[in-house]
Amino acid sequence: MENNKTALIVEGGGQRGVFSFGITDTFIKRNFDPFDIYIGVSNGVAVLYWYLIRETDNNLDKMLYAASGDYFSYKNIFTGKDIFKVHQMYTDGEKKFRPNIEKISNNLNKKKYIAVVTDAINAKAEYYSFGESEWMPKMIASGTLPILVRTPSLINGRRKFDGGIADPLPVEKAYEMGAKKIIVIRTYEKKFRRKLKFENYIGALLSREYPKLRRALLNHDETYNKALNFINYPPEDCEIVQLCPPKKLKSKRDSKNIEILKGDYEIGKKVAEKYLKNN
C-alpha cells in the first residue's frame, strides 16, 4: 500500500454541516483537491458527495432546503414516527437537485470515497467505499441516529446507524489507509471536548435490543475524545490539520433559521480562504 496519501475527513453535525459546505465550496472554486482519500461521517458524507460532483451553485440551497422542509418534528417522539425524516429528506433532495453521480466516479479516478456507518448488532464502525453498490442507502445509514430516526436503515439485511457512534472522527482509519497528511473539517471549535449528552442516555435506554450499541452510546464521549487525542498527538510521520469554526457555531443539528445557517456558511468560506492563503 502506498503510504504517502492525503485524506479529507468531514465530521457530521446535521445542519452544522453548512459550515463544512462553506469550506468545500471554497475548495471547489479554488480548484483545491490534493486528496487521495475522502471519508465522511453522517452529514459529512453528503458534503463530500457534492464536493466530488464539483457543483457549488446551490450547495447552500441544499442545506436551506433541509431546514425549510418538514423534516424535523419533535412531536413525533410521541407517535413512533421519525423525528428526523432522513430517508424522506434524501429522497426529496435527490429529486429536486438531480445529482450527476457519474461525475463522482470521474472525479474520483481510483481514489477512495468512504461512508462510515455503525452496525446495530456489534456496534463496530463499517467503512463503505463508493462504487461497491448503491450509494444512497450508505449515505442515509451514516446519518441514521437512534431515537431521531425510527425507520430502519438496512445494508445487506442488517440494521445500521450513524457512523459517528462508532467512529466520529475517523483519523486513525485514514492513517491505516496510508494517509500521512489528514485534513479534518470539524463542526465544533478546536478546544471542544465531548461530554456525554442526555440524548445518549435516552438512546441507550431505547436500544436495549442492541446491547453493544447501547454500550457504545454510553461510551460515546470516550470514543470521541480518543479520536481527538489522536488528532492532537498524531504519529511522527503524520500531519493532521483541523479546519474548525473559530468559535461555537450558532447552527444546531436541527436549525431552521435561514440567516443563522447562511452566517455559518460564510464562516466556513472564511476558514477555507485563510487556510488556502497560508498553504
C-alpha positions in Angstrom: 0.0 0.0 0.0 1.2 3.5 -0.8 1.9 5.3 2.4 2.1 9.0 1.4 -1.5 9.7 0.8 -3.6 12.8 1.7 -7.0 12.4 3.3 -10.0 14.7 3.7 -12.3 13.8 6.6 -15.7 15.6 7.2 -17.3 15.4 10.6 -21.1 15.1 10.9 -23.3 17.6 12.7 -26.6 17.8 11.0 -27.4 21.4 9.9 -24.0 22.5 11.3 -22.7 20.9 8.1 -23.5 24.2 6.4 -20.1 25.3 7.8 -18.4 22.3 6.1 -20.2 23.2 2.8 -18.7 26.7 3.0 -15.2 25.1 3.2 -15.7 22.6 0.4 -17.4 25.1 -1.9 -14.4 27.3 -1.5 -12.1 24.4 -2.2 -14.0 23.8 -5.5 -13.9 27.4 -6.6 -10.1 27.4 -5.9 -9.6 24.1 -7.6 -8.1 22.7 -4.4 -8.2 18.9 -4.3 -4.9 17.2 -3.3 -6.7 14.3 -1.7 -6.5 10.6 -2.3 -9.0 9.5 0.4 -12.3 11.1 1.3 -14.1 9.9 4.5 -17.5 11.3 5.6 -19.5 10.7 8.7 -23.2 11.3 8.9 -23.9 14.7 7.1 -20.2 14.7 6.2 -20.9 12.0 3.6 -23.3 14.4 1.8 -20.9 17.3 2.0 -18.2 15.1 0.2 -20.9 13.9 -2.2 -21.3 17.4 -3.6 -17.7 18.3 -3.3 -16.9 15.3 -5.6 -19.6 16.3 -8.0 -17.9 19.7 -8.1 -21.0 21.8 -8.1 -21.1 24.9 -5.9 -24.0 26.9 -7.4 -26.7 25.7 -5.0 -24.9 23.9 -2.2 -26.1 26.4 0.4 -29.6 25.9 -1.1 -29.4 22.2 -0.2 -28.9 22.9 3.5 -31.6 25.6 3.4 -33.9 23.1 1.7 -33.5 20.7 4.5 -34.2 23.5 7.0 -37.3 24.7 5.2 -38.8 21.3 4.7 -40.9 19.3 7.1 -38.1 17.0 8.1 -37.7 17.7 11.8 -40.6 17.2 14.2 -40.1 16.5 17.9 -43.8 15.9 18.2 -43.2 12.6 16.6 -41.5 11.3 19.7 -45.0 10.5 20.9 -46.2 8.9 17.7 -43.4 6.5 17.0 -42.6 8.2 13.7 -39.3 9.6 12.6 -38.4 12.8 14.5 -35.8 13.4 11.7 -37.1 12.2 8.4 -33.7 11.5 6.9 -35.0 8.9 4.4 -37.6 11.3 3.0 -35.2 14.2 3.0 -32.6 12.4 0.9 -35.2 11.1 -1.5 -36.8 14.5 -1.9 -33.4 16.2 -2.3 -32.3 13.7 -5.0 -35.5 14.5 -7.0 -35.1 18.3 -6.6 -31.3 18.7 -7.2 -30.8 15.7 -9.6 -27.1 15.0 -8.7 -25.0 13.7 -11.6 -23.4 10.7 -9.8 -21.3 9.9 -12.8 -19.2 13.0 -12.0 -18.2 11.4 -8.7 -16.8 8.4 -10.5 -15.0 10.5 -13.0 -13.5 12.8 -10.3 -12.5 10.0 -8.0 -10.4 8.3 -10.7 -9.4 5.3 -8.5 -9.4 7.4 -5.3 -11.4 6.3 -2.2 -14.7 7.9 -1.1 -15.9 6.3 2.1 -19.1 6.5 4.2 -18.8 5.5 7.9 -21.7 3.6 9.5 -22.2 1.8 12.7 -23.6 -1.8 12.8 -26.5 -2.2 15.2 -25.5 -5.6 16.5 -21.8 -5.4 17.1 -21.6 -1.6 17.3 -18.5 -1.5 15.2 -17.7 1.0 12.5 -18.0 -0.1 8.9 -16.4 1.7 6.0 -18.2 1.5 2.7 -16.5 2.7 -0.5 -18.3 4.5 -3.3 -18.8 2.2 -6.2 -19.2 -1.0 -4.3 -23.0 -0.9 -4.6 -25.9 1.5 -4.5 -24.7 4.6 -2.7 -27.8 6.4 -1.3 -28.6 3.8 1.4 -25.0 4.2 2.7 -25.4 7.9 2.9 -28.7 7.6 4.7 -27.4 4.9 7.1 -24.5 7.1 8.1 -26.9 9.7 9.3 -29.5 7.4 10.9 -29.4 8.4 14.6 -31.1 6.3 17.3 -34.3 7.9 18.6 -34.4 10.5 16.0 -34.8 8.1 13.1 -37.2 5.2 13.6 -37.3 4.0 10.0 -34.6 1.2 9.8 -31.5 1.7 7.5 -30.6 -1.7 6.2 -27.4 -2.8 4.4 -27.2 -6.4 3.4 -30.1 -7.1 5.6 -28.5 -5.7 8.8 -29.6 -2.6 10.6 -27.1 0.3 10.6 -26.9 3.5 12.5 -25.0 6.8 12.3 -21.3 6.3 11.7 -20.5 8.9 14.4 -21.4 6.5 17.1 -18.5 4.1 16.5 -16.1 6.4 14.7 -17.0 10.1 14.8 -13.6 11.4 13.6 -12.0 8.6 11.5 -8.5 9.8 11.6 -7.0 6.5 12.6 -8.8 4.8 9.7 -7.3 7.3 7.3 -3.8 6.8 8.7 -4.3 3.0 8.4 -5.1 3.5 4.8 -1.8 5.2 4.2 -2.6 8.9 4.8 0.3 10.9 6.1 -1.4 14.2 5.8 -5.0 14.5 7.0 -7.3 17.5 6.9 -10.3 17.2 9.2 -13.3 19.5 8.7 -15.0 19.7 12.1 -18.2 21.3 13.1 -17.0 22.1 16.6 -14.3 24.6 17.7 -10.8 23.2 18.2 -11.0 23.3 22.0 -14.2 21.3 22.1 -14.2 18.0 24.1 -17.2 15.7 24.1 -19.3 15.3 27.2 -22.0 12.6 27.3 -25.3 14.1 26.3 -28.7 13.4 27.7 -29.8 12.0 24.3 -27.2 9.3 24.6 -28.8 8.1 27.8 -32.2 8.1 26.1 -30.8 6.4 23.0 -29.2 3.7 25.2 -32.5 3.2 27.1 -34.4 2.7 23.8 -31.7 0.5 22.3 -31.9 -2.4 24.7 -32.4 -4.9 21.9 -28.9 -3.9 20.8 -26.8 -4.2 23.9 -23.4 -3.4 22.2 -24.9 -0.4 20.5 -26.3 0.7 23.9 -22.8 0.5 25.4 -21.4 2.4 22.5 -23.9 5.2 23.1 -22.9 5.4 26.8 -19.2 5.5 25.9 -19.5 8.0 23.1 -17.7 10.7 24.9 -14.7 8.4 25.4 -14.8 7.4 21.7 -14.9 11.0 20.5 -12.2 12.2 22.8 -9.9 9.3 22.0 -10.1 10.4 18.3 -9.2 14.0 19.5 -6.2 12.6 21.3 -5.0 11.1 18.0 -5.6 14.4 16.2 -3.7 16.4 18.8 -0.9 13.8 19.2 -0.5 12.1 15.8 2.3 9.6 14.9 5.5 11.3 14.0 5.1 10.5 10.3 1.6 12.0 10.1 0.4 15.7 9.9 -3.2 16.5 10.9 -4.8 19.8 10.1 -8.1 20.8 11.7 -10.4 23.2 9.9 -12.7 24.3 12.7 -15.1 27.2 13.4 -13.2 29.9 15.4 -16.0 29.8 18.0 -19.1 27.7 18.5 -21.4 27.8 15.5 -24.8 29.3 16.0 -26.4 26.5 13.9 -27.7 23.5 15.8 -28.2 20.0 14.4 -31.8 20.8 13.6 -31.6 24.5 12.9 -34.2 26.1 10.6 -33.2 29.7 10.9 -32.0 30.6 7.4 -30.0 33.7 8.4 -28.1 31.7 11.1 -27.3 28.9 8.5 -26.1 31.5 5.9 -23.9 33.1 8.5 -22.2 29.8 9.4 -21.8 29.0 5.7 -19.9 32.3 5.4 -17.7 31.4 8.4 -16.8 28.2 6.6 -15.8 30.1 3.5 -13.5 32.4 5.6 -11.8 29.5 7.3 -11.1 27.9 4.0 -9.8 31.1 2.4 -7.5 31.6 5.4 -6.2 28.0 5.1 -5.6 28.3 1.4 -3.8 31.6 1.7 -1.3 30.1 4.2 -0.7 26.9 2.3 
